[in-house]
Structure formats: structure tokens, C-alpha cells
Amino acid sequence: MVVDELSDETVDRLFHALADTTRRDILRRCVRGELSVSRLAEAYPMSFAAVQKHVAVLERAGLVAKQRSGREQLVRTDPDAVGRARQALDELESAWRGRVDRMARLLAEDPQTEETENDTTEGPER
């Protein structure tokens, strides 16, 4: 489990890489097992070079790693990659929950809020 806080640059690279449908699909395919870049390229209606660029974005984000095997480059996922993405989401969720909790406390302490609530629960004056 990754304990260190992720840098903004790392989080940006992760979410940029995951923002594209093709890159997410490449990641899913590589989770099942190592695939060569040429084998990956067969699955998409784009050039080999375009698939290489997608793999490079995933690699810069730390989501996959390439390893040369003879004339091929094999792509495999980094087992900790999903953990880093999850950590980034957990940090965002924690920050937002903290804000919501602070707003709830402020609203609970605000006497004006109580007056407004009382006015609406008593019904309209005639």
C-alpha cells in the first residue's frame, strides 16, 4: 500500500492517462497478461505509431512498463498502479468530506439557519 502523498504532477499524469478510452482499454488488456505493442496495435483502428504513443502515456503515468523481448516490446501493468490511482481518489474524497463536514457544523451553529427553518416549518402566515 502506498502511504506517501502523491504529487500533483503524478496525479495529473495518472488521470490524463486514464481519461482516454483507448488507454483504459490497453490497461485492461495488459492486466490479463503481457502483450507486445504490435499485438495491442492489431486491436485498434489506428496506426502502430498511435498505439505506441498511447502506451508511452501509460508508461509515463507509471501504469504500465515495457520490457524488450527479442524484437518485441512487451507491455505489462504495474501492480501498484491501480493503488496509486485509488490513493489519489481517496485523497480527493477525504478533502471533500472534510469540507462537507465543516459546512454542516457551520450551518448547525448558525442561529439564522434555525430561524429560517422555524419559519418554513410553521407554515405561511395569514
PyMOL CGO cylinders between C-alpha atoms (Angstrom):
from pymol import cmd
from pymol.cgo import CYLINDER

trace = [
    CYLINDER, 0.00, 0.00, 0.00, 1.34, 3.43, -0.93, 0.3, 1, 1, 1, 1, 1, 1,
    CYLINDER, 1.34, 3.43, -0.93, 1.47, 5.68, 2.11, 0.3, 1, 1, 1, 1, 1, 1,
    CYLINDER, 1.47, 5.68, 2.11, 3.20, 8.78, 0.74, 0.3, 1, 1, 1, 1, 1, 1,
    CYLINDER, 3.20, 8.78, 0.74, 1.06, 11.59, -0.61, 0.3, 1, 1, 1, 1, 1, 1,
    CYLINDER, 1.06, 11.59, -0.61, 1.13, 11.75, -4.39, 0.3, 1, 1, 1, 1, 1, 1,
    CYLINDER, 1.13, 11.75, -4.39, 2.48, 14.88, -6.06, 0.3, 1, 1, 1, 1, 1, 1,
    CYLINDER, 2.48, 14.88, -6.06, 0.18, 16.98, -8.22, 0.3, 1, 1, 1, 1, 1, 1,
    CYLINDER, 0.18, 16.98, -8.22, 2.31, 16.08, -11.24, 0.3, 1, 1, 1, 1, 1, 1,
    CYLINDER, 2.31, 16.08, -11.24, 1.90, 12.35, -10.57, 0.3, 1, 1, 1, 1, 1, 1,
    CYLINDER, 1.90, 12.35, -10.57, -1.86, 12.68, -10.15, 0.3, 1, 1, 1, 1, 1, 1,
    CYLINDER, -1.86, 12.68, -10.15, -2.10, 14.77, -13.33, 0.3, 1, 1, 1, 1, 1, 1,
    CYLINDER, -2.10, 14.77, -13.33, -0.25, 12.10, -15.31, 0.3, 1, 1, 1, 1, 1, 1,
    CYLINDER, -0.25, 12.10, -15.31, -2.42, 9.32, -13.84, 0.3, 1, 1, 1, 1, 1, 1,
    CYLINDER, -2.42, 9.32, -13.84, -5.72, 10.98, -14.66, 0.3, 1, 1, 1, 1, 1, 1,
    CYLINDER, -5.72, 10.98, -14.66, -4.56, 12.21, -18.05, 0.3, 1, 1, 1, 1, 1, 1,
    CYLINDER, -4.56, 12.21, -18.05, -3.63, 8.64, -18.94, 0.3, 1, 1, 1, 1, 1, 1,
    CYLINDER, -3.63, 8.64, -18.94, -6.91, 7.24, -17.61, 0.3, 1, 1, 1, 1, 1, 1,
    CYLINDER, -6.91, 7.24, -17.61, -9.01, 9.91, -19.33, 0.3, 1, 1, 1, 1, 1, 1,
    CYLINDER, -9.01, 9.91, -19.33, -8.71, 8.23, -22.73, 0.3, 1, 1, 1, 1, 1, 1,
    CYLINDER, -8.71, 8.23, -22.73, -10.87, 5.23, -23.71, 0.3, 1, 1, 1, 1, 1, 1,
    CYLINDER, -10.87, 5.23, -23.71, -8.13, 3.56, -25.75, 0.3, 1, 1, 1, 1, 1, 1,
    CYLINDER, -8.13, 3.56, -25.75, -5.60, 3.86, -22.94, 0.3, 1, 1, 1, 1, 1, 1,
    CYLINDER, -5.60, 3.86, -22.94, -8.05, 2.39, -20.42, 0.3, 1, 1, 1, 1, 1, 1,
    CYLINDER, -8.05, 2.39, -20.42, -8.67, -0.49, -22.82, 0.3, 1, 1, 1, 1, 1, 1,
    CYLINDER, -8.67, -0.49, -22.82, -4.93, -1.07, -23.27, 0.3, 1, 1, 1, 1, 1, 1,
    CYLINDER, -4.93, -1.07, -23.27, -4.58, -1.14, -19.50, 0.3, 1, 1, 1, 1, 1, 1,
    CYLINDER, -4.58, -1.14, -19.50, -7.41, -3.69, -19.17, 0.3, 1, 1, 1, 1, 1, 1,
    CYLINDER, -7.41, -3.69, -19.17, -5.85, -5.90, -21.84, 0.3, 1, 1, 1, 1, 1, 1,
    CYLINDER, -5.85, -5.90, -21.84, -2.45, -5.79, -20.16, 0.3, 1, 1, 1, 1, 1, 1,
    CYLINDER, -2.45, -5.79, -20.16, -3.91, -6.68, -16.77, 0.3, 1, 1, 1, 1, 1, 1,
    CYLINDER, -3.91, -6.68, -16.77, -4.80, -10.07, -18.26, 0.3, 1, 1, 1, 1, 1, 1,
    CYLINDER, -4.80, -10.07, -18.26, -1.17, -10.64, -19.28, 0.3, 1, 1, 1, 1, 1, 1,
    CYLINDER, -1.17, -10.64, -19.28, 1.82, -9.17, -21.07, 0.3, 1, 1, 1, 1, 1, 1,
    CYLINDER, 1.82, -9.17, -21.07, 1.17, -8.17, -24.66, 0.3, 1, 1, 1, 1, 1, 1,
    CYLINDER, 1.17, -8.17, -24.66, 3.51, -6.86, -27.31, 0.3, 1, 1, 1, 1, 1, 1,
    CYLINDER, 3.51, -6.86, -27.31, 2.87, -3.39, -28.67, 0.3, 1, 1, 1, 1, 1, 1,
    CYLINDER, 2.87, -3.39, -28.67, 2.33, -4.91, -32.12, 0.3, 1, 1, 1, 1, 1, 1,
    CYLINDER, 2.33, -4.91, -32.12, -0.29, -7.31, -30.71, 0.3, 1, 1, 1, 1, 1, 1,
    CYLINDER, -0.29, -7.31, -30.71, -2.03, -4.41, -28.99, 0.3, 1, 1, 1, 1, 1, 1,
    CYLINDER, -2.03, -4.41, -28.99, -1.99, -2.42, -32.24, 0.3, 1, 1, 1, 1, 1, 1,
    CYLINDER, -1.99, -2.42, -32.24, -3.92, -5.18, -34.01, 0.3, 1, 1, 1, 1, 1, 1,
    CYLINDER, -3.92, -5.18, -34.01, -6.92, -4.49, -31.77, 0.3, 1, 1, 1, 1, 1, 1,
    CYLINDER, -6.92, -4.49, -31.77, -7.36, -0.83, -32.70, 0.3, 1, 1, 1, 1, 1, 1,
    CYLINDER, -7.36, -0.83, -32.70, -8.35, 1.04, -35.86, 0.3, 1, 1, 1, 1, 1, 1,
    CYLINDER, -8.35, 1.04, -35.86, -5.27, 3.24, -35.68, 0.3, 1, 1, 1, 1, 1, 1,
    CYLINDER, -5.27, 3.24, -35.68, -1.65, 3.12, -36.68, 0.3, 1, 1, 1, 1, 1, 1,
    CYLINDER, -1.65, 3.12, -36.68, 1.03, 1.23, -34.80, 0.3, 1, 1, 1, 1, 1, 1,
    CYLINDER, 1.03, 1.23, -34.80, 2.66, 4.59, -34.01, 0.3, 1, 1, 1, 1, 1, 1,
    CYLINDER, 2.66, 4.59, -34.01, -0.58, 5.87, -32.42, 0.3, 1, 1, 1, 1, 1, 1,
    CYLINDER, -0.58, 5.87, -32.42, -0.78, 2.80, -30.18, 0.3, 1, 1, 1, 1, 1, 1,
    CYLINDER, -0.78, 2.80, -30.18, 2.88, 3.30, -29.25, 0.3, 1, 1, 1, 1, 1, 1,
    CYLINDER, 2.88, 3.30, -29.25, 2.05, 6.86, -28.20, 0.3, 1, 1, 1, 1, 1, 1,
    CYLINDER, 2.05, 6.86, -28.20, -0.84, 5.64, -26.04, 0.3, 1, 1, 1, 1, 1, 1,
    CYLINDER, -0.84, 5.64, -26.04, 1.45, 3.10, -24.39, 0.3, 1, 1, 1, 1, 1, 1,
    CYLINDER, 1.45, 3.10, -24.39, 4.05, 5.84, -23.80, 0.3, 1, 1, 1, 1, 1, 1,
    CYLINDER, 4.05, 5.84, -23.80, 1.44, 7.98, -21.98, 0.3, 1, 1, 1, 1, 1, 1,
    CYLINDER, 1.44, 7.98, -21.98, 0.52, 4.99, -19.81, 0.3, 1, 1, 1, 1, 1, 1,
    CYLINDER, 0.52, 4.99, -19.81, 4.19, 4.33, -19.15, 0.3, 1, 1, 1, 1, 1, 1,
    CYLINDER, 4.19, 4.33, -19.15, 4.90, 7.96, -18.13, 0.3, 1, 1, 1, 1, 1, 1,
    CYLINDER, 4.90, 7.96, -18.13, 1.98, 7.71, -15.70, 0.3, 1, 1, 1, 1, 1, 1,
    CYLINDER, 1.98, 7.71, -15.70, 3.51, 4.58, -14.20, 0.3, 1, 1, 1, 1, 1, 1,
    CYLINDER, 3.51, 4.58, -14.20, 0.52, 2.45, -15.18, 0.3, 1, 1, 1, 1, 1, 1,
    CYLINDER, 0.52, 2.45, -15.18, 2.46, 0.09, -17.46, 0.3, 1, 1, 1, 1, 1, 1,
    CYLINDER, 2.46, 0.09, -17.46, 6.05, -0.89, -18.05, 0.3, 1, 1, 1, 1, 1, 1,
    CYLINDER, 6.05, -0.89, -18.05, 7.67, -2.02, -21.30, 0.3, 1, 1, 1, 1, 1, 1,
    CYLINDER, 7.67, -2.02, -21.30, 10.29, -4.72, -21.48, 0.3, 1, 1, 1, 1, 1, 1,
    CYLINDER, 10.29, -4.72, -21.48, 12.18, -5.72, -24.60, 0.3, 1, 1, 1, 1, 1, 1,
    CYLINDER, 12.18, -5.72, -24.60, 11.96, -9.39, -25.50, 0.3, 1, 1, 1, 1, 1, 1,
    CYLINDER, 11.96, -9.39, -25.50, 13.86, -10.04, -28.69, 0.3, 1, 1, 1, 1, 1, 1,
    CYLINDER, 13.86, -10.04, -28.69, 12.41, -7.78, -31.37, 0.3, 1, 1, 1, 1, 1, 1,
    CYLINDER, 12.41, -7.78, -31.37, 9.23, -7.07, -29.42, 0.3, 1, 1, 1, 1, 1, 1,
    CYLINDER, 9.23, -7.07, -29.42, 8.41, -4.75, -26.62, 0.3, 1, 1, 1, 1, 1, 1,
    CYLINDER, 8.41, -4.75, -26.62, 6.15, -6.39, -24.08, 0.3, 1, 1, 1, 1, 1, 1,
    CYLINDER, 6.15, -6.39, -24.08, 3.75, -4.22, -22.13, 0.3, 1, 1, 1, 1, 1, 1,
    CYLINDER, 3.75, -4.22, -22.13, 2.69, -5.20, -18.62, 0.3, 1, 1, 1, 1, 1, 1,
    CYLINDER, 2.69, -5.20, -18.62, 0.75, -3.39, -15.94, 0.3, 1, 1, 1, 1, 1, 1,
    CYLINDER, 0.75, -3.39, -15.94, 2.34, -2.19, -12.76, 0.3, 1, 1, 1, 1, 1, 1,
    CYLINDER, 2.34, -2.19, -12.76, 0.54, -3.96, -9.88, 0.3, 1, 1, 1, 1, 1, 1,
    CYLINDER, 0.54, -3.96, -9.88, 0.74, -0.83, -7.71, 0.3, 1, 1, 1, 1, 1, 1,
    CYLINDER, 0.74, -0.83, -7.71, -0.64, 1.45, -10.44, 0.3, 1, 1, 1, 1, 1, 1,
    CYLINDER, -0.64, 1.45, -10.44, -4.28, 0.98, -9.54, 0.3, 1, 1, 1, 1, 1, 1,
    CYLINDER, -4.28, 0.98, -9.54, -3.36, 1.56, -5.90, 0.3, 1, 1, 1, 1, 1, 1,
    CYLINDER, -3.36, 1.56, -5.90, -1.86, 4.95, -6.79, 0.3, 1, 1, 1, 1, 1, 1,
    CYLINDER, -1.86, 4.95, -6.79, -4.98, 5.96, -8.73, 0.3, 1, 1, 1, 1, 1, 1,
    CYLINDER, -4.98, 5.96, -8.73, -7.15, 4.78, -5.82, 0.3, 1, 1, 1, 1, 1, 1,
    CYLINDER, -7.15, 4.78, -5.82, -4.99, 6.72, -3.38, 0.3, 1, 1, 1, 1, 1, 1,
    CYLINDER, -4.99, 6.72, -3.38, -5.43, 9.90, -5.43, 0.3, 1, 1, 1, 1, 1, 1,
    CYLINDER, -5.43, 9.90, -5.43, -9.21, 9.42, -5.44, 0.3, 1, 1, 1, 1, 1, 1,
    CYLINDER, -9.21, 9.42, -5.44, -9.24, 8.66, -1.71, 0.3, 1, 1, 1, 1, 1, 1,
    CYLINDER, -9.24, 8.66, -1.71, -7.31, 11.87, -1.01, 0.3, 1, 1, 1, 1, 1, 1,
    CYLINDER, -7.31, 11.87, -1.01, -9.85, 13.87, -3.05, 0.3, 1, 1, 1, 1, 1, 1,
    CYLINDER, -9.85, 13.87, -3.05, -12.76, 12.19, -1.30, 0.3, 1, 1, 1, 1, 1, 1,
    CYLINDER, -12.76, 12.19, -1.30, -11.25, 12.89, 2.11, 0.3, 1, 1, 1, 1, 1, 1,
    CYLINDER, -11.25, 12.89, 2.11, -10.79, 16.57, 1.28, 0.3, 1, 1, 1, 1, 1, 1,
    CYLINDER, -10.79, 16.57, 1.28, -14.39, 16.90, 0.06, 0.3, 1, 1, 1, 1, 1, 1,
    CYLINDER, -14.39, 16.90, 0.06, -15.82, 15.02, 3.04, 0.3, 1, 1, 1, 1, 1, 1,
    CYLINDER, -15.82, 15.02, 3.04, -13.89, 17.36, 5.32, 0.3, 1, 1, 1, 1, 1, 1,
    CYLINDER, -13.89, 17.36, 5.32, -15.40, 20.39, 3.57, 0.3, 1, 1, 1, 1, 1, 1,
    CYLINDER, -15.40, 20.39, 3.57, -18.92, 18.98, 3.75, 0.3, 1, 1, 1, 1, 1, 1,
    CYLINDER, -18.92, 18.98, 3.75, -18.49, 18.20, 7.46, 0.3, 1, 1, 1, 1, 1, 1,
    CYLINDER, -18.49, 18.20, 7.46, -17.23, 21.74, 8.13, 0.3, 1, 1, 1, 1, 1, 1,
    CYLINDER, -17.23, 21.74, 8.13, -20.20, 23.23, 6.25, 0.3, 1, 1, 1, 1, 1, 1,
    CYLINDER, -20.20, 23.23, 6.25, -22.62, 21.05, 8.22, 0.3, 1, 1, 1, 1, 1, 1,
    CYLINDER, -22.62, 21.05, 8.22, -21.05, 22.20, 11.51, 0.3, 1, 1, 1, 1, 1, 1,
    CYLINDER, -21.05, 22.20, 11.51, -21.22, 25.85, 10.44, 0.3, 1, 1, 1, 1, 1, 1,
    CYLINDER, -21.22, 25.85, 10.44, -24.86, 25.51, 9.45, 0.3, 1, 1, 1, 1, 1, 1,
    CYLINDER, -24.86, 25.51, 9.45, -25.67, 23.79, 12.72, 0.3, 1, 1, 1, 1, 1, 1,
    CYLINDER, -25.67, 23.79, 12.72, -24.05, 26.67, 14.65, 0.3, 1, 1, 1, 1, 1, 1,
    CYLINDER, -24.05, 26.67, 14.65, -25.72, 29.47, 12.62, 0.3, 1, 1, 1, 1, 1, 1,
    CYLINDER, -25.72, 29.47, 12.62, -28.72, 30.87, 14.57, 0.3, 1, 1, 1, 1, 1, 1,
    CYLINDER, -28.72, 30.87, 14.57, -30.11, 32.41, 11.35, 0.3, 1, 1, 1, 1, 1, 1,
    CYLINDER, -30.11, 32.41, 11.35, -30.43, 28.93, 9.87, 0.3, 1, 1, 1, 1, 1, 1,
    CYLINDER, -30.43, 28.93, 9.87, -32.61, 27.87, 12.82, 0.3, 1, 1, 1, 1, 1, 1,
    CYLINDER, -32.61, 27.87, 12.82, -34.88, 30.92, 12.35, 0.3, 1, 1, 1, 1, 1, 1,
    CYLINDER, -34.88, 30.92, 12.35, -35.27, 30.17, 8.64, 0.3, 1, 1, 1, 1, 1, 1,
    CYLINDER, -35.27, 30.17, 8.64, -36.06, 26.51, 9.38, 0.3, 1, 1, 1, 1, 1, 1,
    CYLINDER, -36.06, 26.51, 9.38, -38.65, 27.51, 12.01, 0.3, 1, 1, 1, 1, 1, 1,
    CYLINDER, -38.65, 27.51, 12.01, -40.31, 29.93, 9.60, 0.3, 1, 1, 1, 1, 1, 1,
    CYLINDER, -40.31, 29.93, 9.60, -40.76, 27.23, 6.96, 0.3, 1, 1, 1, 1, 1, 1,
    CYLINDER, -40.76, 27.23, 6.96, -42.00, 24.54, 9.37, 0.3, 1, 1, 1, 1, 1, 1,
    CYLINDER, -42.00, 24.54, 9.37, -44.70, 26.69, 10.99, 0.3, 1, 1, 1, 1, 1, 1,
    CYLINDER, -44.70, 26.69, 10.99, -46.40, 27.28, 7.67, 0.3, 1, 1, 1, 1, 1, 1,
    CYLINDER, -46.40, 27.28, 7.67, -47.37, 30.53, 5.94, 0.3, 1, 1, 1, 1, 1, 1,
    CYLINDER, -47.37, 30.53, 5.94, -48.83, 33.38, 7.94, 0.3, 1, 1, 1, 1, 1, 1,
    CYLINDER, -48.83, 33.38, 7.94, -52.36, 34.52, 7.08, 0.3, 1, 1, 1, 1, 1, 1,
]
cmd.load_cgo(trace, "trace")
